[in-house]
Amino acid sequence: MESGCTKRGTMALVLSDPTYAPREARSLFDRMASPFLRDKRDLPFLRLMALLTATVVPTGVLLFLPGPFRWGLAALHLGLIIYFLGPFVLMLHNTSHRKLFKRRFGWMNLYIPWVLGPFFGESPMTYFAHHVGMHHAENNLSGDISTTMPYRRDSIVDFSRYFLRFFFYGSVELTGYFLKKRRNALMMQFLSGEILFLGAAVGLFLVSWQATLTVLILPFVIVRFGMMAGNWAQHAFIDRNSPENNYRNSITCINSTYNRRCFNDGYHIGHHLKSTRHWTEMPGELLSNAVTYDEQGAIVFTGLDFFGVWACLMAKRYDFLAKRFVRLGDLAPQGADIITLLQSRTQWQEGRGASSGRHAPGDWDTNRSLQERPS
């Protein structure tokens, strides 16, 4: 449903991303499932869980059955993984921040990360440990092991360095982070999931290397690439003078098919402002605070998702990004100044050149400052 609109001066903001609207007539599935959930707005997660259990799980298991390897079934399974990857990861994301099932059914919260997760290349507990336990605590600053600040964020060479460092060394760095922070319980959860996943991959490789490649290894590579490309875009446009400011170190993408499929993941600024905000509330938060977003110099794109933003950065298509830039108010730049702003946010690197203490060319000219809320 259309989320609504707000207007400030001559700037109108109309959103078509999903919000919650109670159904007048609930299905039998909804009536049976609701008593288990902490929040009835999360029924779409339960439907997705049921769909994945009926499709991805059996096709993955069938590939390990004795007999000639079924390459057609392997192609079908991998196609399902790629098609449902975005919705699954964002379901995992949301249920990592907000538990899905009520406390007395708490054991059911393990189903997404421990049963469905490995089929999508997600080793159990790694996502929670990295994203909730580390990334939100550090907010893409220098203590964040996945920070984008040391890299030029429109460089395919720098992105390659970023991805390869995470892929081959990320687990070691995350372990070191938790040791330094003395978060031993979370470290052990992360390491147990990582070791069990990799151990299962080695064991199953001896049973069928073709099935293991299809069911575990390829999804593992695909999802880790996708998560780092997404994080790169989410934190590509950073104001060098206030990299801790959530309005200026993250972006928001509105009115996209991606938001409709992936539970409003495009609202990354709102998510960092309050990480437990429900996904159906994200459009309303932007509508209510559009003036603040404008005053704080937030970057919002329409009709794009994070992977579109990533592709534009890799191709240095600032002209295309500028066409998708949303002017939220009178303070926002116009015309060629939009490209200047976008470049000023991506082309500086932490540790290379001191901050001038002034706004970069094309940036918002405002001295207002809001106290940052913890994520």
N, C-alpha and C positions, 0 to 999 in steps of 0.2 A: 504494500500500500504506500501511497505518497506520504512522506514524513511530515510535510508542511513547508511553510516558507516564512521568511522574515525579511524586513526591509529597513535599510538605513540610508537616508538620503536617496540617491538614485541607484543604490546597489540592492538588488533583490537576490535572495538566496532561496532556491527551491530544491528540495531533496526528495528523491524517489527511493531511497534505501529503506530496508524493512524496519518497521517498528512493531510493537505488540498491539494486537487488536483481538480481544476475546471472541471466540466463535460462539454464535448463538446456539448452534447444534453441534455438540461434540461427538466424535466418533467413538465406537466401542473401545478402540485402542487407547484413545486419549483418556477415557474414563477409567480404564484399568491401570494405566501407567501413572496417572497423576498422583496417587497416594504415595508412590515411591520417591517422588522428586522433591527437592528442596524448593524449587521454583517452577511453577507450571509453565512459565515462558520458555523453559528449556525442553519442551516436548520434541522440537525438531531434532535435538541430539539423540533422543531415544529412537526416533524413526530412522535416523541415519545409522545408528548402531545396529538396528534390526536388518536394514538393507545390506550393510557390509557383512554381517554375519551370514546372510543368505547368499552372498555372491563371492566376495573376496576370500572368505575363509574356506569354503568347500573347493573352489578352484585351486587355491594354493595347496591344500592337503592332497587333492587328487594327483597333483604333479609328482608326488613322492611315492605313489603306488608302483608296485613292481610291473615290469613289462617295458615295451618300447616307449621312449619318451615322447610325449604328445606335444609337438611343437605348436600345433594349432591352439591347444588349450593354454600353452604358455603365453602365446600372443594375446589371447583373450584375457588372461589373468593380468598381464602387464598393462594392457589397455585399461582394465578396471582400476588398477592402482593409479595410473596417471590421471584418469578422469576424476576419481574420488580423492586424490591426494590433498587438494586444497581444502575441501570441506572437512576431511578427517583431521588434518593438522590444526585447523582452526577450532574444531570441536575439542581436540586435545588441549589447545591453548586456553579456551574458555573454562574447561573443567579443571585445568590446573590452577586457575585463579579462584574459581568458585566451584566447590564440590557439587556434583550433580545429584547424588542420592542422599536422602536423609540419613541421620547418624545411625539409626538402628539397621539400616541397609548399607552401612559404610563399606562393607566388603565388596559391594558391587562397583564401587568407584575404581577398583583395580582392573576392571574389564577393559577399559579403553587403553590404558598404557601397557598392560601386561599381556593381553590377548590380541587385541586388534593392532596395537602399535607395531609389533615386530613385522607384520605383513606390509606395513608402510615404511619399513626401514628405521623405525623409531625404537631404539633400544630402551627398555623400561626405565623410567625415572630420569633418563638423561635430559629430556626436554624440560621437565619440571626443575631439575637442579640448575641447569644452565639459564633458563629463561626467568623463572621466578626467584630462585635462590641467588643468582648472580647478576643477570642483566638489569633487572628492575632495581636492584639494590645500588648498582653503580651508574645507571642512567646514561650509558654510552660515554662516560668520562674515562679518564686514563686508567682507572682501576677495573674497567670492564674489559675482559679478555677478548671480547668481540667488538670493541670500539672501532668505529670507522674513522676516527679523527686523524690517525697517523698517515692516512692514505689520501691520494687525490681521487675524488669520488666520481670523476668522469673519465677515468683511465682504465682500460681493459687490462693493462699490465698490472696495475695496482690491485684491481679486483682479483686477478688470478693469484697474486701473492696472498691476498686476504683469505681467499677460499682454501688454498692449499695449506696455509698455516693452520686454519681451523680443522681441516679434514685430517691432517696427519699429526697435529700436535695439540689439538684442542682439548682432548681428554687429559693429557698431561698437565696443561695449563689450568684446567678446571680443578683438578686434584690439588695442585699447588695453591690455588686460590682458597679452596675450602680449608686446607691446612693452615694457611696464613690467618684466616678469619676464625679458626678453631670451631668450624661447623662440621664436626666429625660425623654426626649422625647423617646429615645430608650427603656428605662425601661417601659414606658407606652405602647408602641407598643408590647413589649414582654409579659407584664402582660395581656393585652387585649386578645391577641391570646391564651395564656395559659388558662385563665379563661373561654373564650368562648368554647374552645375545651373540657375542663373538664365539663363545664356546659352542653354542648350538650350530652356528654357521659352519664351524670346522667339522663338527660331528656329522652334520647332515651332508656336507660336501663329500664325505666318504660314502654316503648312501647313494647320492645322485648329484653330481656336480651341476648338471643342467637345471635341475629343480632348485637347488640352492642358489644358483646364479639368478634365476628368475624371481624366486620368492623372497630372498633375503638380501643378496648382495646388490643387485641393481636398484631396488628401492632404497637401500641404505645410501648409495651414492647420489641418487636423484633427489632424495629429500634433503640431504645435507647441502647439496648445491642450491636447492630451492630456498631453504631457510636462510642461507647466507646472502643470496641475491635479494631476498625480501628485506632482510635487516639492513643491507647496504642501501637500498632505496629509502627505507623508512628513516634512516639517519644519514642521508647524503647531504642535506641542505642545512648546514650548521653555521650559526652566527659565531664568528671567532671571538667576539667580545662577550658573549654570554652563552657558552656551550652547555651550561647546566640548565638553561631555561627550556622547559619542555615545549614551549611554543616555537622555539627557534632551533631546536636540535632534532625535531621530528616533523613529519608532514602528515597531512590528511588527504585522502582520496575519496571523493564522493560520486554518487550516481553512476555506479558501475555494476556490470553483471557479477563481477568478483564479489562485491559486497552482498549481493543477493544470494550468492552460492556459499559464501564463506563468512556469514554471520557478522557483517559490518567490520571486517578486519581493517578496512581502509582508514578508520578513524583512529589513527595511531597517536595523535596528539592527545585526544580525549582519554585514550587508554593509559598513556603515561601520566596524565594528570591524576587519574584515579584508576588503578589497575583492576580493581574489583567492580568497576561500573559494569552493569549488565549490558550485553551487546545490543539489546533492543533500545536502550536509552541513549546510544551514541549520537544518532541524528538530532535528538532533542537537545542534547548538551551543546552541540555546535550551534543550533538555531538560537538557543537562549544566550549564548556567550559570543555571538559573532562580533560584537563591538570589541570585546576583549581580544579575540583572535586578531582583529585588524590592528588594534593599538599595540599589540605585542609582536607584530611582524610575522604572523604564522603564514606558512605556505600551504595552500590548498589547491588541489587539481581536481577537475571534473572529467568524468568519462574515462579515467585511467585507473589502472591498478598498479601495485608496487612493481610488478614485473614489466609492465609497460614503461614505468618510470626508469627502471633499471636498464631496459633496452635503449631508451632514449639517451641515457647517460653514456652508455658504452659507445653509442654512435655519435655522441656530442650533438644531438638534435635538440638544442635549446630552443630553436624556433618552434618546434612542435610542442614542447613543454610550455612555452609562453602562450600558445593558443589555448591550452587547457588550464592555464592559471586563472584562479577565481579571485576577482577583486571584491573583497568583503566590505570595503568602505572607502572613504575618501583619502585615507592615509596610504593606501596601497599604490605601488608604482603602476605606470601605464606604458604601453608601447615598448620601445627599445629598452626602457629602464627595467622591464621585467627580466629580460635576458641578462642584463648587467647584474641584477640582484641574484638570479639563480647561479650565475658563474661565480659571484663573490662568495656564495655559500659552499660551493663544491671544490673550488680550486685552491684553497689554502689547506695546509697540512700541519697538524700539531708538531711543534718542534722545529718547524721550518719558517722562520720569519716571526718576529715579535708582533704582538697585537699593538695597534696604534692607539687604542683607547677610543677610537671614533668609529662611527658606523661605516661599513664598507659602502662603496658607491652603489646607489640604487636601493640601499636598505631603507627601512622606515626611519623617519626622523622623529623619534619620540624619546623623551627622557623618563617615561613612566616605567615603573618596575613593580611587578607583583611578587609577593613572597611565594616561593615555590612550595607546593605541597608534596610530601613524600609519595612516591609511587606505591 
